Amino acid sequence: MRHIVVIGGGIIGLATAHELAARGNRVTVLEKESHWGAHQTGHNSNVVHAGLYYKPGSLKARMSVAGNASIVEFARENGVPVEVCGKLVVATSADEIPRMEVLAERAEANGVPVKRISPQEAREYEPEVACVAALRVESTGIIDFPAVCEALVRRLAGHDADLRLDSPALAIREARTGSGVEVATPRGVVRADALVNCAGLHSDRVARLAGLRPKATIVPFRGEYYELRPESTHLVRGLIYPVPDPTLPFLGVHLTRMLDGSVHAGPNAVLALRREGYRWRDVSATDLWEVAKFPGSWKLARKFARTGVEEVLRSFSRKRFAASLARLVPAVREEDLVRAGAGVRAQAMLADGSLVDDFLIETAHRQVHVLNAPSPAATGSLEIGRYVADQVVGQF
């Protein structure tokens, strides 16, 4: 029986550990926080994505489409709340229609059923929506991803996995025997036959601890949310998304009815001043210095200077945020919005300033490193877990 150590207790790390344990391996999971799914998993919009946005043949496309089915099945088998409610992607002006058509073609290439519908048909789903054309995507859903993590932990416990909270990886080296790895933690050294890095916001740092020189650096982007006041939630029945800008990795602010009936609005996208910076006052000099000295940060800033300024202004202005939402649902007003939480996206960036568009997974001797797994990674988590487990098995 091989012993695999997984660093990171978010949904990707837990799904990978679960797959490895199910294949008969002994597994140790190290999570630096005091609970599972503490960061990206616990701060996202809980949407089960259909897979229409991603380049055909990419890991994102393959794992999102397959994951859409597997995560819903897992949820239903394990008592996790889930609802396949569908969504609308709406073009709010004529110049967005060609982009919407490209999106529809990409969806069809990925095997995602979509239906082109008229404004009148769109209003049958969402009476308050404003659009000139729309896509209906039936396989999109809403789920409780933290509850998925809890279910994975229960199943890992059933496989006698060693699950360690409050256990950051402090140092990593090749085992002195030359066949495996040793990971130093505050609770001692973990010796294993192989290592999997699913550390999310710190994945590049963990890779460097392990002796790699990853080709990408994590740059954190915060996404801020509002909620509609309870008396305004009737304005949104399900999920309403804009046609995304293909030059950006973010989908744009959207409206999402959650499982409890509340309606989330957002997120925007601003540079986080700390890797786990959920508020403007969350600042890390170390993290800021890493961003400042990375050449890609400045190249990206120059390329998207205007967009960046607009996002920052929207961060501080509820009126601007409401105006963005009103493009989709004109009845949404500034006074309908209440500040909600925020999430931080671990976005991998290259030195030329380009954002890594696909999932990025690198391997070394007895090591597999998941270095870019933003949305739709939670949707595709079980599929990513299988893929990574295959990479680990291939090391032996």
C-alpha positions as CSV (number, residue, x, y, z in Angstrom):
1,M,0.0,0.0,0.0
2,R,1.4,3.3,-1.1
3,H,1.2,6.4,1.2
4,I,0.3,9.7,-0.5
5,V,0.3,13.0,1.3
6,V,-2.1,15.7,0.0
7,I,-1.4,19.3,0.9
8,G,-4.6,21.4,0.9
9,G,-8.0,20.6,2.4
10,G,-10.2,22.5,-0.1
11,I,-12.5,20.6,-2.4
12,I,-9.8,19.8,-4.9
13,G,-7.5,18.4,-2.2
14,L,-10.3,16.4,-0.6
15,A,-11.6,15.1,-3.9
16,T,-8.1,14.0,-4.9
17,A,-7.5,12.4,-1.5
18,H,-10.8,10.6,-1.7
19,E,-10.0,9.2,-5.2
20,L,-6.6,8.0,-4.0
21,A,-8.0,6.4,-0.9
22,A,-10.7,4.7,-3.0
23,R,-8.0,3.1,-5.1
24,G,-6.4,1.5,-2.0
25,N,-3.8,4.0,-1.1
26,R,-3.0,5.3,2.4
27,V,-3.7,9.0,2.5
28,T,-2.7,11.9,4.7
29,V,-4.3,15.3,4.1
30,L,-2.6,18.4,5.6
31,E,-4.7,21.6,5.9
32,K,-3.3,24.7,7.5
33,E,-6.6,26.1,8.6
34,S,-8.8,24.8,11.5
35,H,-11.6,23.7,9.1
36,W,-12.0,22.2,5.6
37,G,-12.7,24.3,2.5
38,A,-11.7,27.5,4.3
39,H,-10.8,29.6,1.3
40,Q,-11.8,29.3,-2.3
41,T,-14.2,26.4,-1.7
42,G,-16.0,28.2,1.1
43,H,-16.2,31.6,-0.5
44,N,-17.6,31.0,-4.0
45,S,-21.0,31.3,-5.6
46,N,-21.9,27.6,-5.2
47,V,-22.8,27.3,-8.9
48,V,-22.5,24.0,-10.7
49,H,-21.3,25.2,-14.1
50,A,-22.4,23.5,-17.3
51,G,-19.1,23.9,-19.2
52,L,-20.1,26.3,-22.0
53,Y,-17.4,29.0,-21.5
54,Y,-14.3,26.9,-22.0
55,K,-12.1,26.2,-25.0
56,P,-13.1,22.8,-26.5
57,G,-10.7,20.1,-25.6
58,S,-9.3,22.0,-22.7
59,L,-9.1,20.5,-19.2
60,K,-11.6,23.1,-18.0
61,A,-14.1,22.1,-20.7
62,R,-13.7,18.3,-20.2
63,M,-13.7,18.4,-16.4
64,S,-16.5,21.0,-16.1
65,V,-18.9,19.0,-18.4
66,A,-18.1,15.7,-16.8
67,G,-18.0,17.3,-13.4
68,N,-21.5,18.8,-13.8
69,A,-22.9,15.3,-13.8
70,S,-20.6,13.7,-11.3
71,I,-20.9,16.4,-8.6
72,V,-24.7,16.4,-8.8
73,E,-24.7,12.6,-8.5
74,F,-22.3,12.7,-5.6
75,A,-24.4,15.3,-3.8
76,R,-27.6,13.3,-4.2
77,E,-25.9,10.1,-3.0
78,N,-24.5,11.9,0.1
79,G,-27.4,14.1,1.2
80,V,-25.8,17.3,0.0
81,P,-28.3,20.1,-1.1
82,V,-28.3,20.6,-4.8
83,E,-30.7,21.9,-7.4
84,V,-30.3,21.8,-11.2
85,C,-32.2,25.0,-12.0
86,G,-30.7,26.1,-15.3
87,K,-29.6,29.7,-16.1
88,L,-29.9,32.5,-18.6
89,V,-27.0,34.1,-20.4
90,V,-28.3,37.4,-21.8
91,A,-27.1,39.8,-24.4
92,T,-28.2,43.3,-23.4
93,S,-27.2,45.0,-26.6
94,A,-26.9,44.1,-30.3
95,D,-23.1,44.2,-30.2
96,E,-23.1,41.4,-27.7
97,I,-25.0,39.0,-30.0
98,P,-22.0,37.8,-32.0
99,R,-20.2,37.0,-28.8
100,M,-23.2,35.2,-27.6
101,E,-23.3,33.1,-30.8
102,V,-19.6,32.2,-30.3
103,L,-20.5,31.1,-26.8
104,A,-23.4,29.0,-28.1
105,E,-21.1,27.3,-30.7
106,R,-18.5,26.6,-28.0
107,A,-21.2,25.1,-25.8
108,E,-22.3,22.8,-28.5
109,A,-18.7,21.8,-29.2
110,N,-18.3,20.9,-25.6
111,G,-21.5,18.9,-25.6
112,V,-23.5,21.3,-23.4
113,P,-27.1,21.6,-24.5
114,V,-28.1,25.2,-25.0
115,K,-31.1,26.8,-26.5
116,R,-31.2,30.2,-28.2
117,I,-34.3,32.1,-27.0
118,S,-36.0,35.4,-27.7
119,P,-36.4,38.2,-25.2
120,Q,-40.0,37.2,-24.8
121,E,-39.0,33.6,-24.0
122,A,-36.3,34.8,-21.6
123,R,-38.9,36.7,-19.7
124,E,-40.9,33.5,-19.2
125,Y,-38.0,32.3,-17.1
126,E,-37.1,35.7,-15.6
127,P,-39.9,38.3,-15.9
128,E,-37.7,41.2,-14.9
129,V,-34.8,40.5,-17.2
130,A,-33.8,42.9,-20.0
131,C,-32.1,41.5,-23.1
132,V,-32.1,41.5,-26.9
133,A,-31.3,37.7,-27.1
134,A,-30.4,35.0,-24.6
135,L,-29.2,31.4,-24.1
136,R,-31.0,29.0,-21.9
137,V,-28.6,26.5,-20.2
138,E,-30.6,23.8,-18.4
139,S,-27.8,21.8,-16.8
140,T,-26.5,24.7,-14.6
141,G,-27.2,24.2,-10.9
142,I,-26.7,25.4,-7.3
143,I,-25.0,23.3,-4.7
144,D,-23.5,23.6,-1.2
145,F,-19.8,23.1,-1.9
146,P,-18.7,23.2,1.8
147,A,-21.3,20.4,2.4
148,V,-19.6,18.5,-0.4
149,C,-16.3,18.9,1.5
150,E,-18.0,17.6,4.7
151,A,-19.2,14.5,2.8
152,L,-15.8,13.9,1.3
153,V,-14.2,14.1,4.8
154,R,-16.8,11.5,6.1
155,R,-15.9,9.2,3.2
156,L,-12.2,9.7,3.8
157,A,-12.6,8.9,7.4
158,G,-14.3,5.7,6.3
159,H,-11.1,4.8,4.4
160,D,-9.1,5.5,7.6
161,A,-7.4,8.5,6.0
162,D,-5.2,10.6,8.3
163,L,-6.9,14.0,8.3
164,R,-4.9,16.8,9.9
165,L,-6.2,20.3,10.4
166,D,-3.9,23.1,11.7
167,S,-1.1,21.5,9.8
168,P,0.7,23.8,7.3
169,A,3.6,22.4,5.3
170,L,6.7,24.1,6.6
171,A,9.3,22.4,4.6
172,I,9.4,19.7,1.9
173,R,12.3,17.5,0.8
174,E,13.1,14.3,-0.9
175,A,13.1,11.4,1.5
176,R,16.6,10.4,2.6
177,T,16.0,7.0,1.2
178,G,15.6,8.6,-2.2
179,S,12.1,7.2,-2.8
180,G,9.5,9.5,-1.5
181,V,9.0,12.8,0.2
182,E,9.1,14.2,3.7
183,V,6.9,17.1,4.8
184,A,7.6,19.0,7.9
185,T,4.6,20.3,9.9
186,P,4.1,21.7,13.4
187,R,3.0,18.3,14.5
188,G,6.1,16.4,13.1
189,V,7.3,15.1,9.8
190,V,5.1,13.2,7.4
191,R,6.9,10.6,5.3
192,A,5.1,9.5,2.2
193,D,5.8,7.8,-1.2
194,A,4.4,10.7,-3.1
195,L,3.1,14.2,-2.7
196,V,0.1,16.1,-4.2
197,N,-0.1,19.9,-3.9
198,C,-3.6,21.3,-3.9
199,A,-2.8,24.4,-1.8
200,G,-4.8,26.8,-3.9
201,L,-3.8,30.3,-3.1
202,H,-0.4,29.0,-1.9
203,S,0.1,26.4,-4.5
204,D,3.1,28.1,-6.2
205,R,4.8,28.6,-2.8
206,V,4.3,24.9,-1.9
207,A,5.7,23.9,-5.3
208,R,8.8,26.0,-4.6
209,L,9.1,24.5,-1.1
210,A,9.2,21.1,-2.9
211,G,12.1,22.2,-5.2
212,L,10.1,23.1,-8.3
213,R,10.3,26.3,-10.3
214,P,6.7,26.7,-11.4
215,K,6.2,28.6,-14.6
216,A,3.3,30.5,-13.2
217,T,2.8,32.7,-10.1
218,I,-0.4,33.0,-8.1
219,V,-1.8,36.5,-8.2
220,P,-4.9,36.9,-5.9
221,F,-8.1,38.6,-7.1
222,R,-10.9,39.4,-4.8
223,G,-14.5,39.1,-5.9
224,E,-17.0,41.0,-3.8
225,Y,-20.6,40.2,-3.4
226,Y,-23.9,42.0,-2.5
227,E,-27.2,40.4,-1.7
228,L,-30.6,41.6,-2.6
229,R,-32.7,42.6,0.4
230,P,-35.4,40.0,1.2
231,E,-38.1,42.3,-0.1
232,S,-36.3,42.4,-3.5
233,T,-35.5,38.8,-4.1
234,H,-38.6,38.3,-6.2
235,L,-36.8,40.1,-9.0
236,V,-34.7,37.0,-9.7
237,R,-36.0,33.5,-10.0
238,G,-32.8,31.7,-10.9
239,L,-29.4,32.5,-12.4
240,I,-28.9,35.5,-14.8
241,Y,-25.4,36.0,-16.4
242,P,-24.1,38.5,-18.9
243,V,-22.3,37.5,-22.0
244,P,-18.7,37.5,-20.8
245,D,-15.8,39.5,-22.2
246,P,-13.6,36.8,-23.9
247,T,-10.4,38.8,-23.1
248,L,-11.0,38.4,-19.3
249,P,-11.0,35.2,-17.2
250,F,-14.0,36.5,-15.2
251,L,-17.6,36.1,-16.1
252,G,-18.8,39.5,-15.0
253,V,-21.3,40.4,-12.3
254,H,-24.4,38.2,-12.3
255,L,-27.4,37.3,-10.2
256,T,-27.7,34.0,-8.5
257,R,-30.6,32.7,-6.4
258,M,-29.1,30.5,-3.7
259,L,-30.5,27.3,-2.2
260,D,-32.0,29.2,0.8
261,G,-33.8,31.7,-1.5
262,S,-31.4,34.6,-1.0
263,V,-30.1,36.3,-4.2
264,H,-26.3,37.0,-4.5
265,A,-25.1,39.7,-6.8
266,G,-21.5,39.8,-8.1
267,P,-18.7,39.3,-8.1
268,N,-16.5,42.1,-9.3
269,A,-12.7,41.5,-9.6
270,V,-10.0,43.6,-7.9
271,L,-6.5,42.8,-6.9
272,A,-6.4,41.4,-3.3
273,L,-3.7,43.0,-1.1
274,R,-3.1,39.7,0.6
275,R,-3.4,36.1,-0.7
276,E,-6.3,35.7,1.7
277,G,-7.4,39.3,1.5
278,Y,-11.2,39.3,1.8
279,R,-11.4,43.0,2.7
280,W,-9.4,46.1,1.6
281,R,-7.9,46.3,5.1
282,D,-6.5,42.8,4.8
283,V,-2.9,43.7,3.7
284,S,0.3,41.7,3.6
285,A,3.5,43.4,2.9
286,T,5.1,40.1,1.8
287,D,2.2,39.2,-0.6
288,L,2.2,42.8,-2.0
289,W,6.0,42.6,-2.6
290,E,5.6,39.3,-4.4
291,V,3.0,40.9,-6.7
292,A,5.1,44.1,-7.2
293,K,8.3,42.3,-8.1
294,F,6.6,39.9,-10.5
295,P,6.9,41.4,-14.0
296,G,3.7,39.9,-15.2
297,S,1.7,42.0,-12.7
298,W,2.8,45.3,-14.4
299,K,2.2,44.0,-17.9
300,L,-1.3,42.9,-16.9
301,A,-1.9,46.3,-15.2
302,R,-0.9,48.2,-18.3
303,K,-3.0,46.0,-20.6
304,F,-6.2,46.4,-18.5
305,A,-5.6,49.7,-16.8
306,R,-9.1,51.1,-17.6
307,T,-10.8,47.9,-16.6
308,G,-8.9,47.8,-13.3
309,V,-9.8,51.3,-12.4
310,E,-13.5,50.6,-13.2
311,E,-13.4,47.5,-11.0
312,V,-11.9,49.4,-8.1
313,L,-14.5,52.2,-8.4
314,R,-17.3,49.6,-8.4
315,S,-15.7,48.1,-5.3
316,F,-16.3,51.4,-3.4
317,S,-19.6,52.4,-5.0
318,R,-22.8,50.5,-4.4
319,K,-24.4,52.8,-7.0
320,R,-21.9,51.6,-9.7
321,F,-22.4,48.0,-8.6
322,A,-26.2,48.4,-8.9
323,A,-25.9,50.0,-12.3
324,S,-24.0,46.9,-13.6
325,L,-26.7,44.6,-12.3
326,A,-29.4,46.9,-13.7
327,R,-28.1,46.1,-17.2
328,L,-29.5,42.6,-16.6
329,V,-32.5,43.4,-14.4
330,P,-33.5,47.1,-14.7
331,A,-35.6,47.0,-11.5
332,V,-32.5,46.5,-9.3
333,R,-31.8,49.7,-7.5
334,E,-28.9,50.8,-5.2
335,E,-31.1,50.6,-2.2
336,D,-31.9,46.9,-2.9
337,L,-28.3,45.9,-2.3
338,V,-26.7,44.8,1.0
339,R,-23.0,44.0,1.3
340,A,-22.3,40.3,1.5
341,G,-19.1,38.3,1.7
342,A,-16.1,38.1,-0.7
343,G,-13.9,35.4,-2.2
344,V,-10.3,35.4,-3.4
345,R,-9.5,33.7,-6.7
346,A,-6.1,32.1,-7.0
347,Q,-5.2,33.1,-10.5
348,A,-2.0,31.8,-12.1
349,M,-0.2,34.4,-14.2
350,L,2.8,34.0,-16.5
351,A,5.8,36.4,-16.6
352,D,4.5,38.0,-19.8
353,G,1.4,39.2,-18.0
354,S,-1.0,36.6,-19.5
355,L,-3.4,34.8,-17.2
356,V,-3.3,31.0,-17.4
357,D,-6.6,30.1,-19.1
358,D,-6.7,26.4,-18.3
359,F,-6.2,24.3,-15.3
360,L,-2.4,23.9,-14.8
361,I,-1.0,20.7,-13.3
362,E,2.8,20.0,-13.2
363,T,4.6,16.9,-12.2
364,A,8.0,16.1,-10.8
365,H,9.5,12.9,-9.3
366,R,6.9,11.5,-6.9
367,Q,5.1,14.9,-7.0
368,V,2.0,16.3,-8.6
369,H,1.2,20.1,-8.3
370,V,-2.2,21.6,-9.1
371,L,-1.0,25.2,-9.9
372,N,-4.1,26.8,-11.4
373,A,-7.6,25.6,-10.5
374,P,-10.0,28.5,-10.4
375,S,-13.7,28.3,-11.4
376,P,-15.0,25.9,-12.6
377,A,-12.7,23.7,-10.5
378,A,-15.3,23.1,-7.7
379,T,-17.7,21.8,-10.3
380,G,-15.0,19.6,-11.8
381,S,-13.5,18.6,-8.5
382,L,-14.2,14.9,-8.7
383,E,-12.9,14.8,-12.2
384,I,-9.8,16.7,-11.3
385,G,-9.3,14.3,-8.4
386,R,-9.4,11.4,-10.8
387,Y,-7.0,13.1,-13.2
388,V,-4.5,13.9,-10.5
389,A,-4.8,10.4,-9.1
390,D,-3.9,9.0,-12.5
391,Q,-0.8,11.3,-12.5
392,V,0.2,10.0,-9.1
393,V,-0.2,6.4,-10.1
394,G,1.9,7.1,-13.2
395,Q,4.8,8.1,-10.9
396,F,5.3,4.4,-9.8
